Amino acid sequence: MPIAALTGTRLRERRLSLGLRQSDVASAAGISASYLNLIEHNRRRVQGEVLVALAGALGVPVAQLAEG
C-alpha cells in the first residue's frame, strides 16, 4: 500500500482513539460524513484544506496524518 494511502487509515485510527463519530469529525471539518468514510477507507485522497481541517478536528498536526 502506498504511503499516501495510509493517511486515511491514520485518520480513522485517531478518530477511533478519541471516541468520535465520523459525523462529528466530518461536521467539524466542513465535509460530509460519506466523504470522510471514503477518505478513511483510502478510496479518496485527502490533501490541502481538507487535510488541515481534519487535523484540526482531531487535534493533531497535519504532518502526523500526512507522514505518520
C-alpha positions as CSV (number, residue, x, y, z in Angstrom):
1,M,0.0,0.0,0.0
2,P,1.5,3.4,-0.9
3,I,2.4,5.7,1.9
4,A,-0.1,8.3,0.7
5,A,-2.9,5.8,1.1
6,L,-2.1,5.4,4.8
7,T,-3.4,8.9,5.6
8,G,-7.0,7.7,5.7
9,T,-6.0,4.8,8.0
10,R,-4.2,7.2,10.3
11,L,-7.3,9.5,10.3
12,R,-9.6,6.6,11.2
13,E,-7.3,5.3,14.0
14,R,-7.0,8.8,15.6
15,R,-10.8,9.4,15.4
16,L,-11.5,6.0,17.0
17,S,-8.9,6.5,19.7
18,L,-10.7,9.8,20.6
19,G,-14.1,8.0,20.6
20,L,-15.5,10.3,18.0
21,R,-18.1,9.5,15.4
22,Q,-17.5,10.1,11.7
23,S,-20.3,12.6,11.5
24,D,-18.9,14.7,14.3
25,V,-15.4,14.9,12.8
26,A,-16.8,15.5,9.3
27,S,-19.0,18.3,10.6
28,A,-16.1,19.9,12.4
29,A,-14.0,19.7,9.2
30,G,-16.8,21.0,7.0
31,I,-17.2,17.9,4.9
32,S,-19.8,15.2,4.6
33,A,-19.6,12.0,6.7
34,S,-19.8,10.0,3.5
35,Y,-16.7,11.8,2.1
36,L,-14.8,11.2,5.4
37,N,-15.8,7.5,5.1
38,L,-14.2,7.3,1.7
39,I,-11.1,9.0,2.9
40,E,-10.8,6.7,5.9
41,H,-11.1,3.7,3.7
42,N,-8.4,5.0,1.4
43,R,-10.8,5.4,-1.5
44,R,-10.3,9.1,-1.8
45,R,-7.1,11.1,-1.4
46,V,-7.1,13.9,1.1
47,Q,-4.9,17.0,0.9
48,G,-4.8,20.7,1.2
49,E,-7.5,22.5,3.1
50,V,-9.5,19.3,3.8
51,L,-6.5,17.7,5.4
52,V,-5.8,20.8,7.5
53,A,-9.4,20.9,8.6
54,L,-9.4,17.2,9.6
55,A,-6.2,17.5,11.5
56,G,-7.7,20.5,13.4
57,A,-10.9,18.5,14.2
58,L,-8.7,15.6,15.5
59,G,-6.3,17.9,17.4
60,V,-3.1,16.7,15.6
61,P,-0.5,18.4,13.4
62,V,-1.1,17.9,9.7
63,A,2.3,16.2,9.4
64,Q,1.2,13.5,11.8
65,L,-1.6,12.5,9.5
66,A,0.2,13.0,6.2
67,E,3.5,11.4,7.1
68,G,2.8,9.2,10.0
